[in-house]
Amino acid sequence: MKRIKLLLATLLLSLGINGAAWAAELPSYYPTSFDNIGTIDRIDIKTAEAVISDELFTLSMNIKVHSLVTKHSSVRGLKKKMKVGYTAKPSGNGAELITELWVLPNDYSPSLQ
């Protein structure tokens, strides 16, 4: 009986580790690393503004959005509390300009890359 419990515990642990590794896999069209990673606090498509991890950004009129299920997505699919990777550059209005954004799994961690 002890042997079965040990085998079962080993199997469950193995599945847990493999599950974490699987969760870290990103689509092939995602970069291997991101310039910035954060969580969307607020997004306003009408004003082209987003607050990500307490920092205000302007969304580029030509922003490229990528989701976990499609290479070309819409900014309309972005929601509060989503974890994202993004590329931003300085803009004239004081807020950085986000030019490209990737939706990440909520459990994503750069250390799992």
Order of alpha helices (4+ residues) and beta strands (2+ residues): alpha-beta-beta-beta-beta-beta
